[in-house]
Amino acid sequence: MSESVSVNAPAQGRSWPQLRRVWRVLRIVVHLLWGFVLAFVLGAFWWPQRPAVLAAKQRWCQRFVRILGVRLTVTGEPLGRPVFLVSNHVSWLDIPVIASQRHLYFLSKAEVGDWPLIGHLARAVGTLFIQRGSGESGRKAGEIAGRLQLGHTVLVFPEGTTTDGTGLRRFFPQLFDAPLQAKVPVQPLAIRYLDSMGAPDRAMAFIGDDEFHHHLWAMLLRREIRVRLHFCAPLTEHGDRKALCEQARVRIAEQLSH
Protein backbone atom coordinates (compact mmCIF):
# COMPACT_ATOMS: atom_id res chain seq x y z
CA MET A 1 0.00 0.00 0.00
CA SER A 2 2.78 2.41 0.90
CA GLU A 3 4.51 1.74 -2.42
CA SER A 4 1.30 2.60 -4.31
CA VAL A 5 1.05 5.99 -2.58
CA SER A 6 4.68 6.90 -3.21
CA VAL A 7 4.35 6.10 -6.92
CA ASN A 8 1.06 7.86 -7.55
CA ALA A 9 1.71 11.06 -5.58
CA PRO A 10 4.28 12.53 -8.00
CA ALA A 11 1.99 11.76 -10.95
CA GLN A 12 -0.86 13.60 -9.26
CA GLY A 13 1.46 16.48 -8.51
CA ARG A 14 2.40 16.72 -12.16
CA SER A 15 -1.16 16.42 -13.44
CA TRP A 16 -2.68 19.17 -11.29
CA PRO A 17 -0.88 22.10 -13.01
CA GLN A 18 -2.03 20.72 -16.38
CA LEU A 19 -5.63 20.52 -15.18
CA ARG A 20 -5.36 24.03 -13.78
CA ARG A 21 -4.09 25.26 -17.15
CA VAL A 22 -6.99 23.65 -19.02
CA TRP A 23 -9.47 25.15 -16.52
CA ARG A 24 -7.94 28.57 -17.00
CA VAL A 25 -8.12 28.26 -20.79
CA LEU A 26 -11.83 27.57 -20.54
CA ARG A 27 -12.34 30.52 -18.21
CA ILE A 28 -10.36 32.83 -20.50
CA VAL A 29 -12.41 31.84 -23.55
CA VAL A 30 -15.64 32.49 -21.65
CA HIS A 31 -14.26 35.79 -20.35
CA LEU A 32 -13.25 36.93 -23.84
CA LEU A 33 -16.68 36.07 -25.20
CA TRP A 34 -18.27 37.95 -22.31
CA GLY A 35 -16.06 40.91 -23.21
CA PHE A 36 -17.49 40.94 -26.73
CA VAL A 37 -21.05 40.73 -25.45
CA LEU A 38 -20.40 43.52 -22.97
CA ALA A 39 -18.71 45.69 -25.59
CA PHE A 40 -21.68 45.23 -27.93
CA VAL A 41 -24.28 45.96 -25.24
CA LEU A 42 -22.44 49.11 -24.10
CA GLY A 43 -21.88 50.29 -27.66
CA ALA A 44 -18.09 50.16 -27.30
CA PHE A 45 -17.58 49.39 -30.99
CA TRP A 46 -19.24 52.73 -31.85
CA TRP A 47 -18.59 54.91 -28.77
CA PRO A 48 -15.42 53.56 -27.08
CA GLN A 49 -14.91 56.72 -25.01
CA ARG A 50 -18.15 56.47 -23.01
CA PRO A 51 -17.57 56.45 -19.21
CA ALA A 52 -19.55 53.20 -18.93
CA VAL A 53 -17.14 51.53 -21.36
CA LEU A 54 -14.13 52.67 -19.34
CA ALA A 55 -15.62 51.37 -16.09
CA ALA A 56 -16.52 48.04 -17.70
CA LYS A 57 -13.01 47.74 -19.16
CA GLN A 58 -11.45 48.16 -15.71
CA ARG A 59 -13.72 45.52 -14.17
CA TRP A 60 -13.06 43.16 -17.10
CA CYS A 61 -9.29 43.53 -16.64
CA GLN A 62 -9.57 42.97 -12.90
CA ARG A 63 -11.33 39.67 -13.54
CA PHE A 64 -8.90 38.70 -16.30
CA VAL A 65 -5.78 39.06 -14.15
CA ARG A 66 -7.44 37.06 -11.38
CA ILE A 67 -8.11 34.23 -13.83
CA LEU A 68 -4.40 34.23 -14.73
CA GLY A 69 -3.45 33.91 -11.07
CA VAL A 70 -1.90 37.37 -10.76
CA ARG A 71 -1.02 38.40 -7.22
CA LEU A 72 -0.73 42.17 -7.50
CA THR A 73 0.85 44.59 -5.05
CA VAL A 74 0.22 48.28 -5.75
CA THR A 75 2.15 51.11 -4.10
CA GLY A 76 2.16 54.85 -4.63
CA GLU A 77 -0.86 56.99 -5.42
CA PRO A 78 -2.41 57.23 -8.90
CA LEU A 79 -3.55 60.73 -9.82
CA GLY A 80 -7.31 61.02 -10.03
CA ARG A 81 -7.32 63.59 -12.83
CA PRO A 82 -6.27 63.25 -16.48
CA VAL A 83 -2.60 62.34 -16.70
CA PHE A 84 -0.02 61.11 -19.18
CA LEU A 85 1.17 57.76 -17.77
CA VAL A 86 4.51 56.26 -18.80
CA SER A 87 5.69 52.79 -17.84
CA ASN A 88 8.51 50.36 -18.42
CA HIS A 89 7.40 47.43 -20.56
CA VAL A 90 8.02 43.74 -19.81
CA SER A 91 5.05 41.76 -21.10
CA TRP A 92 1.71 41.99 -22.86
CA LEU A 93 0.31 41.36 -19.36
CA ASP A 94 1.40 44.90 -18.38
CA ILE A 95 -1.68 46.24 -20.15
CA PRO A 96 -4.47 44.41 -18.28
CA VAL A 97 -2.55 44.73 -14.99
CA ILE A 98 -2.33 48.53 -15.25
CA ALA A 99 -5.83 48.85 -16.71
CA SER A 100 -7.20 46.97 -13.70
CA GLN A 101 -6.17 49.90 -11.51
CA ARG A 102 -7.74 52.90 -13.22
CA HIS A 103 -9.67 54.18 -16.24
CA LEU A 104 -7.30 54.81 -19.13
CA TYR A 105 -6.46 54.36 -22.78
CA PHE A 106 -3.33 52.74 -24.19
CA LEU A 107 -0.94 53.38 -27.01
CA SER A 108 -0.09 49.89 -28.25
CA LYS A 109 2.00 48.47 -31.07
CA ALA A 110 0.02 47.94 -34.25
CA GLU A 111 0.50 44.14 -34.17
CA VAL A 112 -1.80 43.86 -31.14
CA GLY A 113 -4.69 45.04 -33.28
CA ASP A 114 -4.22 41.93 -35.44
CA TRP A 115 -4.33 39.42 -32.56
CA PRO A 116 -7.41 37.16 -32.68
CA LEU A 117 -10.23 38.31 -30.40
CA ILE A 118 -7.97 40.46 -28.22
CA GLY A 119 -7.20 42.84 -31.09
CA HIS A 120 -10.91 43.42 -31.69
CA LEU A 121 -11.52 44.05 -28.00
CA ALA A 122 -8.58 46.45 -27.87
CA ARG A 123 -10.08 48.49 -30.69
CA ALA A 124 -13.50 48.42 -29.05
CA VAL A 125 -12.18 50.08 -25.89
CA GLY A 126 -10.42 52.92 -27.70
CA THR A 127 -6.82 51.69 -27.84
CA LEU A 128 -4.49 53.81 -29.96
CA PHE A 129 -2.07 51.95 -32.23
CA ILE A 130 1.36 52.89 -33.52
CA GLN A 131 3.52 51.19 -36.14
CA ARG A 132 7.02 50.80 -34.76
CA GLY A 133 9.71 52.43 -36.85
CA SER A 134 7.18 54.22 -39.02
CA GLY A 135 8.09 57.76 -37.94
CA GLU A 136 4.52 58.56 -36.92
CA SER A 137 5.32 59.46 -33.30
CA GLY A 138 4.73 63.15 -33.92
CA ARG A 139 1.24 62.56 -35.29
CA LYS A 140 0.43 60.17 -32.45
CA ALA A 141 1.60 62.73 -29.90
CA GLY A 142 -0.99 65.13 -31.29
CA GLU A 143 -3.68 62.44 -31.17
CA ILE A 144 -2.80 61.62 -27.55
CA ALA A 145 -2.84 65.31 -26.64
CA GLY A 146 -6.38 65.49 -28.02
CA ARG A 147 -7.44 62.62 -25.76
CA LEU A 148 -5.79 64.27 -22.75
CA GLN A 149 -7.55 67.56 -23.47
CA LEU A 150 -10.86 65.70 -23.46
CA GLY A 151 -10.16 64.67 -19.87
CA HIS A 152 -8.86 61.17 -20.57
CA THR A 153 -5.78 59.41 -19.20
CA VAL A 154 -3.41 57.76 -21.68
CA LEU A 155 -0.59 55.29 -21.01
CA VAL A 156 2.45 54.83 -23.26
CA PHE A 157 5.55 52.62 -23.11
CA PRO A 158 8.33 55.03 -24.14
CA GLU A 159 10.94 52.27 -24.56
CA GLY A 160 9.02 51.25 -27.67
CA THR A 161 9.56 47.55 -26.93
CA THR A 162 9.70 45.06 -24.07
CA THR A 163 12.68 44.10 -21.90
CA ASP A 164 13.47 41.22 -19.52
CA GLY A 165 12.51 43.41 -16.55
CA THR A 166 16.00 43.81 -15.09
CA GLY A 167 16.63 47.27 -16.52
CA LEU A 168 15.49 49.98 -18.91
CA ARG A 169 16.20 50.81 -22.51
CA ARG A 170 16.38 54.40 -23.65
CA PHE A 171 13.09 56.32 -23.67
CA PHE A 172 12.00 57.93 -26.93
CA PRO A 173 11.04 61.55 -26.19
CA GLN A 174 8.75 62.28 -29.16
CA LEU A 175 5.53 61.20 -27.43
CA PHE A 176 6.27 63.52 -24.49
CA ASP A 177 5.07 66.36 -26.71
CA ALA A 178 1.55 65.16 -25.82
CA PRO A 179 1.48 66.23 -22.14
CA LEU A 180 3.24 69.47 -23.05
CA GLN A 181 0.57 70.29 -25.62
CA ALA A 182 -2.27 69.27 -23.30
CA LYS A 183 -0.70 70.83 -20.18
CA VAL A 184 -1.28 67.77 -18.00
CA PRO A 185 1.10 66.10 -15.52
CA VAL A 186 3.20 63.06 -16.30
CA GLN A 187 3.10 60.11 -13.89
CA PRO A 188 5.73 57.38 -14.27
CA LEU A 189 4.84 53.77 -13.43
CA ALA A 190 7.24 50.96 -12.54
CA ILE A 191 6.04 47.40 -13.13
CA ARG A 192 7.99 44.39 -11.89
CA TYR A 193 7.41 40.64 -12.14
CA LEU A 194 8.98 38.85 -9.19
CA ASP A 195 9.90 35.26 -8.44
CA SER A 196 9.47 33.61 -5.04
CA MET A 197 12.74 35.17 -3.84
CA GLY A 198 11.74 38.70 -4.83
CA ALA A 199 14.13 38.82 -7.81
CA PRO A 200 13.02 39.80 -11.34
CA ASP A 201 11.06 36.95 -12.91
CA ARG A 202 12.63 36.82 -16.38
CA ALA A 203 10.31 34.01 -17.47
CA MET A 204 7.49 36.56 -17.58
CA ALA A 205 9.24 38.71 -20.18
CA PHE A 206 7.59 38.79 -23.61
CA ILE A 207 10.53 39.69 -25.83
CA GLY A 208 12.20 39.01 -29.13
CA ASP A 209 10.38 36.50 -31.31
CA ASP A 210 8.05 35.25 -28.57
CA GLU A 211 4.65 34.21 -29.87
CA PHE A 212 1.65 35.38 -27.86
CA HIS A 213 -0.08 31.99 -27.69
CA HIS A 214 3.13 30.20 -26.65
CA HIS A 215 3.80 32.75 -23.94
CA LEU A 216 0.25 32.55 -22.63
CA TRP A 217 0.28 28.74 -22.68
CA ALA A 218 3.42 28.64 -20.51
CA MET A 219 2.02 31.32 -18.19
CA LEU A 220 -1.16 29.34 -17.56
CA LEU A 221 0.88 26.52 -16.03
CA ARG A 222 2.01 28.71 -13.14
CA ARG A 223 0.27 28.66 -9.78
CA GLU A 224 0.57 32.42 -9.42
CA ILE A 225 2.23 35.44 -11.02
CA ARG A 226 3.66 38.01 -8.63
CA VAL A 227 3.49 41.59 -9.91
CA ARG A 228 4.43 44.82 -8.19
CA LEU A 229 3.15 48.10 -9.62
CA HIS A 230 4.35 51.43 -8.28
CA PHE A 231 2.83 54.81 -9.13
CA CYS A 232 5.71 57.27 -8.89
CA ALA A 233 5.33 60.89 -7.86
CA PRO A 234 3.98 62.90 -10.82
CA LEU A 235 6.07 65.33 -12.83
CA THR A 236 4.32 68.67 -12.87
CA GLU A 237 7.22 70.96 -13.81
CA HIS A 238 7.22 70.86 -17.60
CA GLY A 239 10.42 71.70 -19.43
CA ASP A 240 11.15 70.47 -22.92
CA ARG A 241 10.21 66.96 -23.99
CA LYS A 242 13.73 65.53 -23.62
CA ALA A 243 14.03 66.74 -20.03
CA LEU A 244 10.57 65.44 -19.19
CA CYS A 245 11.38 62.09 -20.79
CA GLU A 246 14.62 61.75 -18.81
CA GLN A 247 12.96 62.66 -15.51
CA ALA A 248 10.34 59.96 -16.06
CA ARG A 249 13.03 57.40 -16.88
CA VAL A 250 15.02 58.25 -13.76
CA ARG A 251 11.99 57.78 -11.48
CA ILE A 252 11.16 54.39 -12.97
CA ALA A 253 14.80 53.29 -12.82
CA GLU A 254 14.92 54.18 -9.12
CA GLN A 255 12.00 51.83 -8.43
CA LEU A 256 13.45 48.99 -10.47
CA SER A 257 16.72 49.20 -8.53
CA HIS A 258 15.02 48.56 -5.13
C-alpha positions in Angstrom: 0.0 0.0 0.0 2.8 2.4 0.9 4.5 1.7 -2.4 1.3 2.6 -4.3 1.1 6.0 -2.6 4.7 6.9 -3.2 4.4 6.1 -6.9 1.1 7.9 -7.5 1.7 11.1 -5.6 4.3 12.5 -8.0 2.0 11.8 -11.0 -0.9 13.6 -9.3 1.5 16.5 -8.5 2.4 16.7 -12.2 -1.2 16.4 -13.4 -2.7 19.2 -11.3 -0.9 22.1 -13.0 -2.0 20.7 -16.4 -5.6 20.5 -15.2 -5.4 24.0 -13.8 -4.1 25.3 -17.1 -7.0 23.7 -19.0 -9.5 25.2 -16.5 -7.9 28.6 -17.0 -8.1 28.3 -20.8 -11.8 27.6 -20.5 -12.3 30.5 -18.2 -10.4 32.8 -20.5 -12.4 31.8 -23.5 -15.6 32.5 -21.7 -14.3 35.8 -20.4 -13.2 36.9 -23.8 -16.7 36.1 -25.2 -18.3 38.0 -22.3 -16.1 40.9 -23.2 -17.5 40.9 -26.7 -21.0 40.7 -25.5 -20.4 43.5 -23.0 -18.7 45.7 -25.6 -21.7 45.2 -27.9 -24.3 46.0 -25.2 -22.4 49.1 -24.1 -21.9 50.3 -27.7 -18.1 50.2 -27.3 -17.6 49.4 -31.0 -19.2 52.7 -31.9 -18.6 54.9 -28.8 -15.4 53.6 -27.1 -14.9 56.7 -25.0 -18.1 56.5 -23.0 -17.6 56.4 -19.2 -19.5 53.2 -18.9 -17.1 51.5 -21.4 -14.1 52.7 -19.3 -15.6 51.4 -16.1 -16.5 48.0 -17.7 -13.0 47.7 -19.2 -11.4 48.2 -15.7 -13.7 45.5 -14.2 -13.1 43.2 -17.1 -9.3 43.5 -16.6 -9.6 43.0 -12.9 -11.3 39.7 -13.5 -8.9 38.7 -16.3 -5.8 39.1 -14.2 -7.4 37.1 -11.4 -8.1 34.2 -13.8 -4.4 34.2 -14.7 -3.5 33.9 -11.1 -1.9 37.4 -10.8 -1.0 38.4 -7.2 -0.7 42.2 -7.5 0.9 44.6 -5.1 0.2 48.3 -5.7 2.1 51.1 -4.1 2.2 54.8 -4.6 -0.9 57.0 -5.4 -2.4 57.2 -8.9 -3.6 60.7 -9.8 -7.3 61.0 -10.0 -7.3 63.6 -12.8 -6.3 63.3 -16.5 -2.6 62.3 -16.7 0.0 61.1 -19.2 1.2 57.8 -17.8 4.5 56.3 -18.8 5.7 52.8 -17.8 8.5 50.4 -18.4 7.4 47.4 -20.6 8.0 43.7 -19.8 5.0 41.8 -21.1 1.7 42.0 -22.9 0.3 41.4 -19.4 1.4 44.9 -18.4 -1.7 46.2 -20.2 -4.5 44.4 -18.3 -2.6 44.7 -15.0 -2.3 48.5 -15.2 -5.8 48.9 -16.7 -7.2 47.0 -13.7 -6.2 49.9 -11.5 -7.7 52.9 -13.2 -9.7 54.2 -16.2 -7.3 54.8 -19.1 -6.5 54.4 -22.8 -3.3 52.7 -24.2 -0.9 53.4 -27.0 -0.1 49.9 -28.3 2.0 48.5 -31.1 0.0 47.9 -34.2 0.5 44.1 -34.2 -1.8 43.9 -31.1 -4.7 45.0 -33.3 -4.2 41.9 -35.4 -4.3 39.4 -32.6 -7.4 37.2 -32.7 -10.2 38.3 -30.4 -8.0 40.5 -28.2 -7.2 42.8 -31.1 -10.9 43.4 -31.7 -11.5 44.0 -28.0 -8.6 46.4 -27.9 -10.1 48.5 -30.7 -13.5 48.4 -29.1 -12.2 50.1 -25.9 -10.4 52.9 -27.7 -6.8 51.7 -27.8 -4.5 53.8 -30.0 -2.1 52.0 -32.2 1.4 52.9 -33.5 3.5 51.2 -36.1 7.0 50.8 -34.8 9.7 52.4 -36.8 7.2 54.2 -39.0 8.1 57.8 -37.9 4.5 58.6 -36.9 5.3 59.5 -33.3 4.7 63.2 -33.9 1.2 62.6 -35.3 0.4 60.2 -32.5 1.6 62.7 -29.9 -1.0 65.1 -31.3 -3.7 62.4 -31.2 -2.8 61.6 -27.6 -2.8 65.3 -26.6 -6.4 65.5 -28.0 -7.4 62.6 -25.8 -5.8 64.3 -22.8 -7.6 67.6 -23.5 -10.9 65.7 -23.5 -10.2 64.7 -19.9 -8.9 61.2 -20.6 -5.8 59.4 -19.2 -3.4 57.8 -21.7 -0.6 55.3 -21.0 2.4 54.8 -23.3 5.5 52.6 -23.1 8.3 55.0 -24.1 10.9 52.3 -24.6 9.0 51.3 -27.7 9.6 47.6 -26.9 9.7 45.1 -24.1 12.7 44.1 -21.9 13.5 41.2 -19.5 12.5 43.4 -16.5 16.0 43.8 -15.1 16.6 47.3 -16.5 15.5 50.0 -18.9 16.2 50.8 -22.5 16.4 54.4 -23.6 13.1 56.3 -23.7 12.0 57.9 -26.9 11.0 61.6 -26.2 8.8 62.3 -29.2 5.5 61.2 -27.4 6.3 63.5 -24.5 5.1 66.4 -26.7 1.6 65.2 -25.8 1.5 66.2 -22.1 3.2 69.5 -23.0 0.6 70.3 -25.6 -2.3 69.3 -23.3 -0.7 70.8 -20.2 -1.3 67.8 -18.0 1.1 66.1 -15.5 3.2 63.1 -16.3 3.1 60.1 -13.9 5.7 57.4 -14.3 4.8 53.8 -13.4 7.2 51.0 -12.5 6.0 47.4 -13.1 8.0 44.4 -11.9 7.4 40.6 -12.1 9.0 38.9 -9.2 9.9 35.3 -8.4 9.5 33.6 -5.0 12.7 35.2 -3.8 11.7 38.7 -4.8 14.1 38.8 -7.8 13.0 39.8 -11.3 11.1 36.9 -12.9 12.6 36.8 -16.4 10.3 34.0 -17.5 7.5 36.6 -17.6 9.2 38.7 -20.2 7.6 38.8 -23.6 10.5 39.7 -25.8 12.2 39.0 -29.1 10.4 36.5 -31.3 8.1 35.2 -28.6 4.6 34.2 -29.9 1.6 35.4 -27.9 -0.1 32.0 -27.7 3.1 30.2 -26.6 3.8 32.8 -23.9 0.2 32.6 -22.6 0.3 28.7 -22.7 3.4 28.6 -20.5 2.0 31.3 -18.2 -1.2 29.3 -17.6 0.9 26.5 -16.0 2.0 28.7 -13.1 0.3 28.7 -9.8 0.6 32.4 -9.4 2.2 35.4 -11.0 3.7 38.0 -8.6 3.5 41.6 -9.9 4.4 44.8 -8.2 3.1 48.1 -9.6 4.3 51.4 -8.3 2.8 54.8 -9.1 5.7 57.3 -8.9 5.3 60.9 -7.9 4.0 62.9 -10.8 6.1 65.3 -12.8 4.3 68.7 -12.9 7.2 71.0 -13.8 7.2 70.9 -17.6 10.4 71.7 -19.4 11.2 70.5 -22.9 10.2 67.0 -24.0 13.7 65.5 -23.6 14.0 66.7 -20.0 10.6 65.4 -19.2 11.4 62.1 -20.8 14.6 61.8 -18.8 13.0 62.7 -15.5 10.3 60.0 -16.1 13.0 57.4 -16.9 15.0 58.2 -13.8 12.0 57.8 -11.5 11.2 54.4 -13.0 14.8 53.3 -12.8 14.9 54.2 -9.1 12.0 51.8 -8.4 13.4 49.0 -10.5 16.7 49.2 -8.5 15.0 48.6 -5.1 
